[in-house]
Amino acid sequence: MQKRTTEPGESHDDPFAPHLAALAVLDDRGAVVGWSRRAEELLGHPGTAVIGRPACEVLVDPRDLPGVRQAAANCRRTGGWYGTLTVRHRDGRLVELGIRAQALARDRRVREWLLAGALAADVLEWQRDSAVLDGLYRRCPIGLVVHGPDLRVLRVNRAVERFTGVPAADFRGLPTGYLLLPDDARRAVDRARHVMDTGKPLIYSEQFARLERDPTRERVAMVSSFRMEDPSGRILGVAEMIEDITERHRAQRRLALLDQAGSRIGTTLDVAETARELAEVMVPHLADHASVDLLQPVTRGEEPARTLAGPVVRVGACGVGAQQPSPPHPHGEPVEFGPGTPQATCLAEGRPVLEPVLPPDWFSMEGREGAHAPDLGVHSLIVVPLAARGLVLGVMTLWRSRRPDPFEADDLTLAQELASRAAVAIDNARRFTQQQQAAFTLQSSLLPRAVPEQSAVEVALRYLPASAAPGLGGDWFDVIPLSGARVALVVGDVVGRGIHAAATMGRLRTAVHTLASLDLEPDEVLSRLDDLVGLLAAEQEAAGERPVGEQVVGATCLYAVYDPVSRLCSMARAGHPPPVVTAPDGRAAPLDLPAGPPLGLGGLPFEAQEIELAEGSLLCLYTNGLVGERHIDADIGLTRLCAALGHPAEALERTCQAVVDSLVPSRPTDDVALLIARTRMLPPDDVASWSLPPEPASAARARELTSAKLTEWGLEHLAFTTELIASELVTNVYRYAGGPATLRLIRERSLVCEVSDTSHTAPHLRRARSTDEGGRGLFLVAQLTERWGTRYSREGKTVWTEQPLTGTLA
């Protein structure tokens, strides 16, 4: 009989099994009376050579006799023996055998001994295998479940007993997954059946293993399955190694949530959006419902007081399957937390609150009305403060209602970590909001708040700040009344963003007002602005606020002056987009105006251009944010702008909004300043002009003409003062200018009196002494008018005055 060999790692059969062991029978005197073929194969002695002879004589070396006799004595005393002995082979070598001896009783007088022997090495291997198998069922910390071909449990080890709390003996005959919740049981059956049908093992398959007897406790197991077969290939069932990885799974889930939170929370510098991101990250990974409530000052970008505990505003909420006992608090609405509620405690003390199990009468408990639970089935609660840089900004509340397992200490730790990260992002957003609000407040205070009514034009304005860019821009517009019923229209754009750009814009706007009051030509205004921008850049460079040679202060500007009497519009631009002019018949096109260099380059000239505009024309001035958006080409933007301006007869506000709707996206990437003016013309009857020769009689003639025209206009109450003004100004012309004078009266919102001559000599206001015979003319003019001034042209100068139509100045 040939001994069956085993492969490395394969389990060994019992070497003392009858078909494997070497068997011998000894009588009570130690003589051999029986000898098996396996004994002959193992020791080389044929049966005929040993039967009838004493075993010690044939099989034992004389040196081993003491040990053999001691084993025989123990065997007679106890009726059996097991141990290791050295036996002599027929060829003289010694063979170490494991031997089992058992007494055989033939009758009361005759007793024999059955000896079963096997090589000691085989016995040792078998003992190790037996110890491993015994360890798997009794001491192994990993669960073992053996299923039969019918997918019923044959045996489980004690680890499964500890995992489920059910005695191992009670598992025998139970269907696979019998103790699990239905969903988990179905997956367990499908996995075992798949392994049995395909023969392919499954390694490290995660399985939820929630027990029906304890459904609130989350359990996760790592399962490895393989099919069992006998030597002939017959399927015996499926064995599964099951490891409880619940804590590991929770730890991995928490780490994944932390990683997810890092990429999802704080994507924008918006307080409300960051709060919503925090609530959405929590559901459903950690909680069934989450809300984020911030102190009201925080939502406005302000810093909360250290002792402030309310009120709060709900800015973020998320949940699954909420069944509201009452209408939920909408986003942005104040929330009042009653005294003693977890949220009020958390806000006041700045510490987290964990209530793993809420009592059934949670909603009826005194002092809990302000808990604002989103679901009647809420059974567990966590409240953590949102604290950053020593300030409590608000609270985050987590509820569980659908998930049966309560919150635990590790969940609180995770919630605190996420809340801490989110609080820093919220505080950063709050600070950014605070800075933005300060910048916008500065900018709004620097932009014109209201545009006065003008006789020259009807105006519609829009300013749209960029929503996606960091910081505000330096775009601005202006409508400045000038002398002679004229008006200046200005649009500009400062390079850069932020408070410095806004401050520069304010300085430039102030300078434009000052230069406009001097009645300078548009190209001269831009030249003066260019000098100012250069000075600002030099100041920054001297203060070390910018690298040498790098332009930080720079701007573009378009300056236009429209005269409603002549319908002439004079314009000049410094690196700014060209204006668009729409004729009364609806034809719109960009004006071919010399571009000029941007402000701040210095040394380059600007060129003005004068055009005549029909009454009712549209003049559109804008910054590059309107047509220079990244998503459209500048030429396409101009085409759209012309199309939107193609209906000049429509209400100007509607036209302005149509331009915005056509060209400005919902979230513009650059600031947009837009100014649309519809030109008007003063009626010819409201303007009177005369040319007077340079002689003394012209003063009397001026008084006569003025009196007659004011009587015609029904302004007799202004005749005396206006005659005096016209007389003094005409007298100055023939005294100091030496050329003809032009007297012009304009009736609009005020009465304008202008006297022009061909001289560029500047008139000066001075106080005459009591002994002086002259020098009081301009002083009287200044006292009798509301405003007066001098403007220069290439042909000479004009001295103008304005009087209110309601009466003379007292």
C-alpha positions in Angstrom: 0.0 0.0 0.0 1.5 3.3 -1.1 1.3 6.3 1.2 -0.6 9.3 -0.1 1.7 12.4 -0.3 0.6 16.0 0.4 1.4 19.2 -1.3 3.0 22.1 0.6 0.3 24.0 2.5 -2.2 21.1 2.1 -3.8 19.7 5.2 -2.6 16.2 6.4 -4.8 13.2 7.1 -4.7 11.5 10.5 -1.6 9.4 10.3 -3.1 7.0 12.9 -6.0 6.2 10.6 -6.3 2.4 9.9 -5.4 2.8 6.3 -2.3 4.9 7.0 -0.9 3.6 10.3 1.6 0.8 10.9 -0.3 -1.8 13.1 1.0 -4.4 15.4 -0.5 -6.6 18.1 1.4 -7.7 21.2 0.4 -10.3 23.8 0.6 -9.5 27.5 4.2 -10.7 27.5 5.3 -8.4 24.7 5.5 -10.9 21.9 4.3 -9.9 18.5 1.2 -11.7 17.5 0.0 -9.4 14.7 1.9 -7.4 12.0 0.3 -5.2 9.2 1.6 -4.7 5.7 2.1 -1.0 6.5 4.3 -1.9 9.4 6.4 -4.1 7.1 6.7 -1.1 4.6 7.7 1.3 7.3 10.2 -0.9 9.3 11.3 -3.4 6.7 10.5 -6.5 8.9 8.2 -9.1 7.2 5.6 -10.6 9.4 7.2 -14.0 9.4 10.3 -12.4 10.9 8.7 -10.8 13.9 5.5 -12.7 14.8 6.1 -14.8 17.9 9.2 -13.0 18.9 9.4 -10.4 21.7 9.1 -6.9 20.3 11.9 -5.6 22.4 14.2 -8.1 20.9 13.4 -7.4 17.3 12.4 -3.7 17.2 14.2 -2.0 20.1 17.8 -1.0 20.3 19.3 -2.1 23.6 20.1 1.5 24.5 16.4 2.5 24.3 15.2 -0.4 26.4 14.8 1.7 29.6 12.5 4.1 27.9 10.5 1.4 26.3 10.0 -0.5 29.6 8.9 2.8 31.3 6.3 3.3 28.5 5.1 -0.3 28.8 4.6 0.2 32.6 2.6 3.3 32.0 0.5 1.5 29.4 -0.3 -1.4 31.7 -1.2 1.1 34.5 -3.6 3.3 32.5 -4.7 0.8 29.8 -3.2 2.9 27.0 -0.4 5.2 26.0 0.7 7.8 23.4 4.1 9.1 22.7 7.3 8.9 20.6 9.7 5.9 20.5 12.8 5.1 18.5 12.3 1.8 16.6 15.0 -0.2 14.8 14.6 -0.8 11.1 15.5 -4.1 9.6 18.6 -2.5 8.0 19.7 -1.4 11.4 18.9 2.3 11.2 16.7 3.9 13.9 13.3 5.3 13.0 11.4 7.7 15.2 7.7 6.8 15.4 4.7 8.3 17.1 2.9 5.3 18.7 -0.5 4.9 20.2 -1.1 1.8 22.4 -4.5 0.5 23.4 -5.4 -2.6 25.4 -7.5 -5.3 23.8 -9.4 -7.8 25.9 -10.1 -11.2 24.3 -11.5 -12.6 27.5 -10.9 -12.0 31.2 -7.7 -14.0 31.2 -6.1 -13.0 27.9 -5.2 -9.4 27.2 -3.4 -8.1 24.1 -2.1 -4.7 23.0 -2.8 -2.9 19.7 0.0 -0.6 18.6 -0.5 2.0 15.9 2.6 3.8 14.6 3.4 6.5 12.2 6.5 8.5 11.3 7.1 11.2 14.0 7.4 13.9 11.3 4.0 12.9 9.9 2.5 13.0 13.3 3.9 16.4 14.0 2.5 17.8 10.7 -0.9 16.3 11.6 -0.7 17.8 15.1 0.0 21.2 13.6 -2.8 21.0 11.2 -5.1 19.9 14.0 -3.9 22.8 16.1 -4.6 25.3 13.3 -8.0 23.9 12.7 -8.8 24.0 16.4 -7.5 27.5 16.5 -9.7 28.6 13.6 -12.8 27.4 15.5 -11.9 28.3 19.0 -9.3 31.1 19.3 -9.1 32.8 15.9 -10.2 36.5 16.1 -11.5 36.4 12.5 -14.9 34.8 11.9 -15.3 31.6 10.1 -18.6 30.4 8.6 -19.0 27.1 6.7 -22.0 26.8 4.5 -23.3 23.6 3.0 -24.3 23.2 -0.7 -27.8 24.1 0.3 -26.5 27.4 1.7 -27.3 26.5 5.2 -24.8 27.0 8.0 -22.8 23.9 9.0 -20.5 25.5 11.5 -19.2 28.8 12.8 -16.3 29.6 15.0 -16.4 31.5 18.3 -15.4 34.8 16.6 -18.8 34.8 14.8 -20.4 33.9 18.1 -18.8 37.0 19.7 -19.7 39.2 16.6 -23.4 38.2 16.7 -23.9 37.3 20.3 -25.5 34.0 19.3 -24.0 30.7 20.5 -22.1 28.8 17.8 -24.2 25.7 18.2 -27.4 27.7 17.4 -26.1 28.5 13.9 -26.2 24.9 12.6 -28.9 24.6 9.9 -29.7 28.3 9.7 -30.1 29.8 6.2 -27.2 32.0 5.1 -27.8 35.6 6.4 -30.6 34.5 8.6 -29.6 36.9 11.4 -29.0 39.9 9.2 -31.3 42.7 8.1 -33.1 41.8 4.8 -30.9 44.0 2.5 -27.7 42.8 4.1 -28.9 39.1 4.1 -29.7 39.3 0.4 -26.2 40.5 -0.5 -24.6 37.7 1.7 -26.7 35.0 0.0 -25.8 36.4 -3.5 -22.1 36.4 -2.7 -22.1 32.8 -1.3 -24.1 31.5 -4.3 -21.8 33.3 -6.7 -18.7 31.7 -5.2 -20.4 28.2 -5.1 -21.5 28.5 -8.7 -18.3 29.9 -10.3 -15.7 28.5 -8.0 -13.9 31.8 -8.1 -13.0 33.1 -4.6 -13.8 36.6 -3.5 -11.2 38.4 -1.4 -11.8 41.3 0.9 -15.4 42.0 -0.1 -17.0 44.6 2.1 -20.4 43.7 3.5 -22.8 45.5 5.8 -23.7 43.1 8.5 -26.4 44.7 10.6 -28.3 42.3 12.8 -32.0 42.2 13.1 -31.8 42.0 16.8 -29.7 45.2 17.0 -30.6 47.3 13.8 -29.4 50.6 15.3 -25.8 49.5 15.4 -23.8 49.8 12.2 -21.7 46.8 11.4 -19.3 46.3 8.5 -17.4 43.1 7.7 -14.6 42.2 5.3 -15.5 38.8 3.8 -13.2 36.4 1.9 -15.0 33.4 0.4 -13.9 30.2 -1.3 -15.5 27.0 -2.4 -14.8 23.7 -0.6 -14.3 20.5 -2.6 -13.3 16.9 -1.8 -10.4 15.1 -3.6 -12.9 13.9 -6.2 -14.0 17.5 -7.0 -17.4 17.1 -5.3 -18.7 20.5 -4.0 -18.9 20.5 -0.2 -20.0 24.1 0.3 -18.5 27.5 0.8 -16.3 28.8 3.6 -16.1 32.5 4.5 -13.6 34.3 6.6 -15.3 37.3 8.2 -13.5 40.2 9.8 -15.2 43.0 11.7 -14.0 46.2 10.2 -16.7 48.5 11.5 -14.2 50.9 13.3 -11.8 50.8 10.3 -14.7 51.5 8.0 -15.9 54.5 10.1 -12.3 55.8 10.2 -12.0 55.6 6.5 -15.3 57.2 6.0 -14.3 60.1 8.3 -11.0 60.5 6.4 -12.9 60.5 3.1 -15.3 63.1 4.5 -12.4 65.3 5.6 -10.8 65.0 2.2 -14.1 65.8 0.5 -14.7 68.8 2.8 -11.3 70.2 1.9 -12.2 70.4 -1.7 -15.8 71.4 -1.3 -15.9 73.9 1.5 -14.6 77.4 1.0 -14.6 77.4 -2.8 -15.8 81.0 -2.8 -15.3 84.0 -0.7 -19.0 84.2 0.1 -20.3 83.7 3.6 -23.6 82.2 2.7 -22.2 79.9 0.0 -19.6 78.5 2.4 -22.2 77.8 5.0 -24.3 75.9 2.4 -21.3 73.9 1.3 -20.7 72.9 4.9 -24.3 71.7 5.3 -24.2 69.8 2.0 -21.0 68.0 3.0 -22.5 66.7 6.2 -25.5 65.1 4.5 -25.9 62.2 4.2 -22.3 61.1 5.1 -22.5 62.1 8.8 -26.0 63.3 9.4 -29.5 63.1 7.9 -30.1 66.8 8.4 -27.7 69.7 8.9 -28.2 73.4 9.4 -25.7 76.3 9.7 -26.8 79.4 11.6 -24.5 82.4 11.8 -24.7 85.5 13.9 -26.2 88.4 12.1 -23.1 90.6 12.1 -21.2 87.8 10.4 -23.7 87.6 7.5 -23.1 91.3 6.9 -19.3 91.0 7.0 -19.0 92.5 10.4 -17.0 91.2 13.4 -19.3 89.8 16.1 -18.9 90.9 19.7 -17.1 88.3 21.9 -20.1 88.2 24.3 -22.8 88.1 21.6 -25.0 85.0 21.6 -27.7 86.0 19.1 -29.7 86.5 17.1 -28.7 84.2 14.4 -29.6 83.8 10.7 -30.0 80.4 9.0 -27.7 80.6 6.0 -27.3 76.9 5.2 -29.5 73.8 5.5 -29.6 70.3 3.9 -31.5 67.2 4.7 -32.9 63.9 3.4 -36.6 63.0 3.6 -37.5 65.8 6.1 -41.0 65.6 7.6 -41.4 69.1 9.1 -43.4 69.4 12.2 -43.7 73.1 11.3 -42.6 75.2 8.4 -38.8 75.2 8.2 -36.8 78.3 8.7 -36.0 79.7 5.2 -32.5 80.7 4.3 -31.6 84.2 5.4 -34.4 84.4 8.0 -33.6 85.0 11.7 -33.8 82.0 14.1 -34.5 82.4 17.8 -33.0 79.7 20.0 -34.8 79.4 23.3 -32.9 79.4 26.6 -31.5 76.0 27.5 -31.5 74.7 24.0 -28.3 73.0 22.8 -27.8 75.8 20.2 -28.2 78.5 22.8 -25.8 76.7 25.1 -23.3 76.2 22.4 -23.4 79.9 21.3 -23.1 81.2 24.9 -20.4 78.9 26.1 -18.6 78.1 22.8 -18.5 74.3 23.5 -20.0 71.4 21.6 -23.1 69.5 22.7 -23.6 65.8 22.1 -27.0 64.2 22.8 -26.7 60.6 21.5 -30.2 59.6 22.4 -33.0 62.1 22.6 -36.0 61.3 24.8 -39.3 60.3 23.0 -41.0 63.5 24.3 -38.2 65.7 22.9 -40.6 68.2 21.3 -42.8 68.6 24.4 -39.9 69.1 26.8 -39.8 72.6 28.4 -37.1 74.7 27.0 -36.7 72.7 23.8 -39.0 74.7 21.6 -36.1 76.4 20.0 -34.3 73.2 19.0 -35.9 73.4 15.5 -35.5 69.7 14.7 -36.3 69.2 11.0 -37.9 65.8 11.4 -40.3 64.2 13.8 -38.1 61.1 13.9 -35.0 62.8 15.2 -33.3 60.7 17.8 -29.8 62.0 18.0 -28.2 65.5 18.0 -24.9 67.2 17.7 -24.3 71.0 18.0 -20.8 72.4 17.5 -19.7 76.0 17.5 -18.2 77.7 14.4 -15.3 79.4 16.0 -12.3 81.0 14.3 -9.5 83.3 15.6 -11.1 83.4 19.0 -14.6 84.4 17.8 -17.8 82.3 17.7 -19.4 83.0 14.4 -22.4 80.7 14.7 -23.4 77.0 15.2 -23.8 73.9 13.1 -26.5 71.5 14.1 -26.6 67.8 13.0 -29.6 65.5 13.4 -30.1 61.8 12.7 -33.6 60.5 12.0 -33.3 57.9 9.2 -30.1 56.4 10.2 -30.8 54.3 13.3 -27.4 54.4 14.9 -26.9 57.4 17.3 -24.1 59.9 17.2 -21.0 59.0 19.2 -17.9 60.6 20.4 -16.0 60.0 17.2 -18.8 61.7 15.2 -18.5 64.7 17.5 -14.8 64.9 16.9 -15.3 64.7 13.2 -18.0 67.4 13.3 -15.7 69.7 15.3 -12.9 69.2 12.8 -15.1 70.0 9.9 -16.7 72.9 11.7 -13.3 74.3 12.6 -12.1 74.2 8.9 -15.4 75.7 7.7 -15.2 78.4 10.4 -11.9 79.6 9.1 -13.3 79.7 5.5 -16.4 81.6 6.7 -14.3 84.1 8.6 -12.1 84.6 5.5 -15.3 85.2 3.5 -16.6 87.5 6.2 -13.3 89.5 6.1 -13.5 89.6 2.4 -17.1 90.8 2.5 -16.1 93.5 5.0 -13.3 94.7 2.7 -15.6 94.6 -0.3 -18.3 96.5 1.5 -15.8 99.1 2.6 -14.5 99.4 -0.9 -17.9 99.6 -2.4 -18.9 102.2 0.1 -15.8 104.2 -0.9 -16.6 103.7 -4.5 -20.3 104.6 -4.2 -19.3 107.7 -2.3 -17.0 108.7 -5.1 -19.4 108.0 -8.0 -22.2 110.5 -8.7 -25.3 109.7 -6.7 -27.7 111.7 -8.7 -27.4 113.5 -12.0 -29.0 116.9 -12.2 -31.5 117.6 -14.9 -29.9 119.1 -18.0 -31.4 121.3 -20.7 -28.8 119.9 -23.1 -29.4 116.2 -22.8 -31.5 113.5 -21.2 -29.3 110.9 -19.5 -29.6 107.2 -18.4 -26.8 105.6 -16.4 -25.7 102.2 -15.3 -22.8 101.0 -13.1 -22.4 97.2 -12.8 -19.6 96.0 -10.6 -17.8 92.8 -11.5 -19.1 89.8 -9.5 -16.2 87.4 -10.2 -13.1 89.6 -9.9 -11.2 90.2 -6.7 -11.9 93.7 -5.6 -13.8 96.5 -7.3 -12.6 98.4 -10.4 -12.0 102.1 -11.1 -14.8 102.7 -13.7 -16.7 106.0 -13.4 -18.9 108.3 -15.3 -20.0 111.9 -14.9 -22.4 114.5 -16.2 -21.1 118.0 -15.5 -23.1 121.2 -16.3 -21.1 123.8 -18.0 -21.6 127.4 -18.9 -23.8 128.5 -21.7 -26.3 125.6 -21.2 -23.6 123.1 -22.3 -22.9 119.8 -20.6 -19.8 117.6 -20.2 -20.2 113.8 -20.5 -17.3 111.8 -19.0 -16.5 108.1 -18.8 -13.3 106.7 -17.5 -11.6 103.5 -16.3 -8.6 103.2 -13.9 -6.1 100.4 -14.3 -6.2 97.7 -11.6 -8.7 96.7 -8.9 -9.3 97.3 -5.3 -9.4 100.3 -3.0 -6.4 101.9 -4.6 -8.1 101.9 -8.0 -11.3 103.4 -6.4 -9.2 106.1 -4.6 -7.4 106.9 -7.9 -10.8 107.1 -9.6 -12.0 109.6 -7.0 -9.0 111.8 -7.5 -9.4 111.8 -11.3 -13.1 112.5 -11.0 -12.4 115.5 -8.7 -9.7 116.7 -11.2 -12.2 116.4 -14.1 -14.7 118.5 -12.2 -12.1 121.1 -11.5 -10.9 121.2 -15.1 -14.5 121.3 -16.4 -15.2 124.4 -14.3 -12.3 126.1 -16.2 -14.2 125.5 -19.4 -11.2 123.8 -21.1 -11.4 122.1 -24.4 -11.6 118.2 -24.2 -8.1 117.7 -25.5 -6.8 120.2 -23.0 -8.7 118.4 -20.2 -7.1 115.1 -21.1 -3.7 116.6 -21.2 -4.1 118.0 -17.7 -5.4 114.6 -16.5 -2.4 112.9 -18.2 -0.1 115.1 -16.1 -2.0 114.3 -13.0 -1.8 110.5 -13.5 2.0 110.9 -14.1 2.3 112.7 -10.8 0.4 109.9 -9.0 2.6 107.3 -10.5 5.7 109.2 -9.5 4.4 109.4 -5.9 3.9 105.7 -5.8 7.3 105.0 -7.2 8.9 107.4 -4.7 7.0 105.7 -1.8 8.2 102.3 -3.0 4.6 101.1 -3.7 5.5 99.8 -7.1 8.6 98.6 -9.0 10.4 101.1 -11.1 9.1 101.0 -14.7 6.0 99.1 -14.0 2.8 101.1 -14.6 0.4 100.7 -11.7 -1.4 104.0 -12.0 -3.0 104.4 -15.4 -6.4 105.2 -16.8 -8.5 105.7 -19.9 -11.0 108.4 -20.4 -13.4 109.9 -22.9 -14.4 113.5 -22.4 -17.2 115.1 -24.5 -18.8 118.6 -24.4 -22.3 119.1 -26.0 -23.7 122.5 -26.8 -27.5 122.5 -27.2 -27.5 125.8 -29.0 -25.2 124.9 -31.8 -25.8 121.1 -31.5 -22.0 120.7 -31.7 -20.3 118.0 -29.7 -16.6 118.2 -29.1 -14.9 114.9 -27.9 -11.5 113.5 -27.2 -10.4 110.2 -25.8 -7.3 108.8 -24.1 -7.1 105.1 -24.9 -10.8 104.6 -24.3 -13.3 102.7 -26.5 -15.0 104.9 -29.1 -18.5 106.3 -28.4 -21.4 105.1 -30.4 -23.7 107.6 -32.0 -27.3 106.8 -33.0 -29.0 109.1 -35.5 -32.8 109.9 -35.0 -33.5 107.5 -37.9 -32.0 104.6 -35.9 -28.6 104.3 -37.7 -26.0 103.5 -35.0 -22.3 103.3 -35.5 -19.1 103.8 -33.5 -17.6 107.3 -34.0 -14.2 107.4 -35.7 -12.6 109.4 -33.0 -8.7 109.6 -32.7 -7.8 107.1 -29.9 -5.1 109.0 -28.1 -2.7 107.3 -25.6 -3.9 106.1 -22.2 -3.5 108.5 -19.4 -0.1 108.3 -17.6 2.2 107.6 -20.5 3.0 111.3 -20.8 4.4 113.4 -23.7 1.9 112.4 -26.3 -0.8 114.7 -27.7 -4.6 114.3 -27.6 -6.8 115.3 -30.5 -10.3 116.6 -30.2 -13.0 116.2 -32.8 -16.2 118.2 -33.3 -19.3 116.8 -34.8 -22.9 118.1 -35.2 -25.6 116.0 -33.7 -29.2 116.2 -34.8 -31.8 116.7 -32.1 -32.8 113.4 -30.5 -29.5 111.6 -31.3 -28.2 109.1 -28.8 -24.6 109.4 -27.6 -23.4 106.2 -25.8 -20.2 106.3 -23.7 -19.1 103.1 -21.9 -16.1 101.3 -20.4 -14.4 98.3 -22.0 -16.2 95.9 -19.6 -19.3 96.3 -21.7 -17.8 95.1 -25.0 -14.6 93.5 -23.9 -16.0 90.5 -21.9 -13.9 87.3 -22.4 -16.9 85.3 -23.8 -17.4 87.7 -26.8 -15.1 89.4 -29.3 -14.9 93.2 -29.1 -16.2 93.7 -32.7 -19.1 91.4 -31.9 -19.7 93.4 -28.7 -19.8 96.7 -30.7 -22.2 95.1 -33.2 -24.6 94.1 -30.4 -24.3 97.5 -28.8 -25.2 99.2 -32.0 -28.2 96.9 -32.4 -29.4 97.6 -28.9 -29.1 101.4 -29.6 -31.1 101.2 -32.8 -34.3 102.5 -31.4 -33.6 106.1 -30.4 -37.3 107.0 -29.9 -37.8 104.5 -27.1 -37.6 105.5 -23.4 -34.0 106.1 -22.6 -34.1 103.9 -19.4 -35.5 101.0 -21.5 -32.8 101.4 -24.1 -30.2 101.5 -21.3 -31.5 98.2 -19.9 -31.7 96.7 -23.3 -27.9 97.4 -23.7 -27.2 95.7 -20.4 -29.4 92.7 -21.2 -27.7 92.2 -24.6 -24.1 92.6 -23.6 -23.6 92.1 -19.8 -23.6 88.5 -18.5 -25.2 87.6 -15.2 -21.8 87.5 -13.5 -19.6 90.1 -15.4 -15.9 89.6 -15.0 -15.2 93.3 -15.3 -16.9 96.5 -14.1 -19.2 98.2 -16.5 -19.9 101.9 -16.6 -22.6 103.0 -19.2 -23.8 106.5 -20.0 -26.4 107.1 -22.7 -27.4 110.7 -23.5 -30.2 111.8 -25.8 -29.4 115.3 -27.3 -31.7 118.2 -27.0 -31.7 121.6 -28.8 -32.6 124.9 -27.3 -35.5 126.6 -29.2 -34.2 129.5 -31.3 -36.6 131.8 -29.5 -34.7 131.1 -26.3 -31.4 132.4 -27.7 -30.6 136.0 -28.7 -27.2 137.2 -30.0 -25.9 140.6 -31.2 -22.6 141.9 -32.4 -21.5 145.3 -31.0 -18.7 147.5 -32.2 -15.9 148.5 -29.8 -17.2 152.0 -28.9 -18.6 153.6 -25.7 -22.1 153.7 -27.2 -22.2 149.9 -27.3 -22.8 149.8 -23.6 -26.1 151.7 -24.0 -27.0 149.6 -27.0 -26.4 146.5 -24.9 -28.7 147.7 -22.2 -31.4 148.6 -24.8 -31.2 145.2 -26.5 -31.2 143.3 -23.2 -34.2 145.2 -21.8 -36.2 144.5 -25.0 -35.5 140.8 -25.1 -36.2 140.2 -21.4 -39.5 142.1 -21.8 -40.3 139.8 -24.8 -39.4 136.7 -22.6 -41.5 138.0 -19.7 -38.5 138.5 -17.5 -38.9 142.2 -16.8 -38.0 141.6 -13.1 -34.5 140.7 -14.3 -34.1 143.6 -16.6 -32.3 146.0 -14.2 -29.6 143.6 -13.1 -29.1 142.1 -16.5 -28.8 145.5 -18.1 -26.1 146.4 -15.6 -24.3 143.1 -16.2 -24.3 143.4 -20.0 -23.3 147.1 -19.8 -20.3 146.3 -17.5 -19.1 143.4 -19.6 -19.4 145.3 -22.9 -17.6 148.3 -21.4 -14.7 146.0 -20.4 -14.5 144.8 -24.0 -14.0 148.2 -25.7 -11.7 149.3 -22.8 -9.4 146.4 -22.7 -10.0 144.1 -25.7 -10.1 146.6 -28.5 -12.3 144.4 -30.8 -16.0 143.9 -31.5 -18.1 142.3 -28.7 -20.8 139.6 -29.1 -23.6 139.7 -26.6 -25.7 136.6 -26.2 -28.7 135.9 -23.9 -29.9 132.3 -23.3 -33.1 131.4 -21.5 -33.1 127.9 -20.1 -33.2 126.8 -16.4 -31.4 130.1 -15.6 -30.8 133.3 -17.5 -27.4 133.2 -19.2 -25.7 136.4 -20.3 -22.5 136.1 -22.3 -20.1 138.7 -23.8 -17.4 137.4 -26.1 -14.4 139.2 -27.7 -11.3 138.3 -29.6 -8.9 138.9 -26.7 -7.3 136.3 -24.5 -6.7 138.7 -21.6 -8.0 137.3 -18.4 -10.4 139.5 -16.5 -9.7 139.9 -12.7 -12.0 140.5 -9.9 -10.7 143.1 -7.4 -11.9 145.5 -4.8 -11.6 149.1 -5.7 -10.5 151.7 -3.1 -12.8 154.6 -2.2 -10.6 157.0 -4.2 -10.6 154.8 -7.4 -12.7 155.9 -10.3 -13.0 152.3 -11.7 -12.4 148.7 -11.0 -15.8 147.9 -9.6 -17.3 146.3 -12.7 -16.6 142.6 -12.2 -17.2 143.0 -8.5 -20.7 144.2 -9.2 -21.2 141.4 -11.7 -20.2 138.8 -9.1 -22.5 140.3 -6.6 -25.5 140.3 -8.9 -25.2 136.8 -10.4 -25.4 133.3 -9.1 -22.3 132.1 -11.0 -19.9 133.8 -13.4 -16.7 132.8 -15.2 -14.6 133.0 -18.3 -14.0 130.4 -20.9 -11.4 130.5 -23.7 -11.5 129.4 -27.3 -9.1 129.6 -30.2 -10.8 132.8 -31.3 -10.8 134.6 -27.9 -12.7 134.4 -24.7 -16.2 134.6 -23.3 -17.3 136.1 -19.9 -20.5 134.5 -18.8 -23.0 134.9 -16.0 -26.0 133.0 -14.7 -29.0 134.3 -12.8 -31.9 132.3 -11.5 -35.2 132.9 -13.3 -37.1 133.4 -10.1 -35.6 136.8 -9.2 -32.5 138.7 -8.6 -30.0 138.0 -5.9 -30.5 139.9 -2.7 
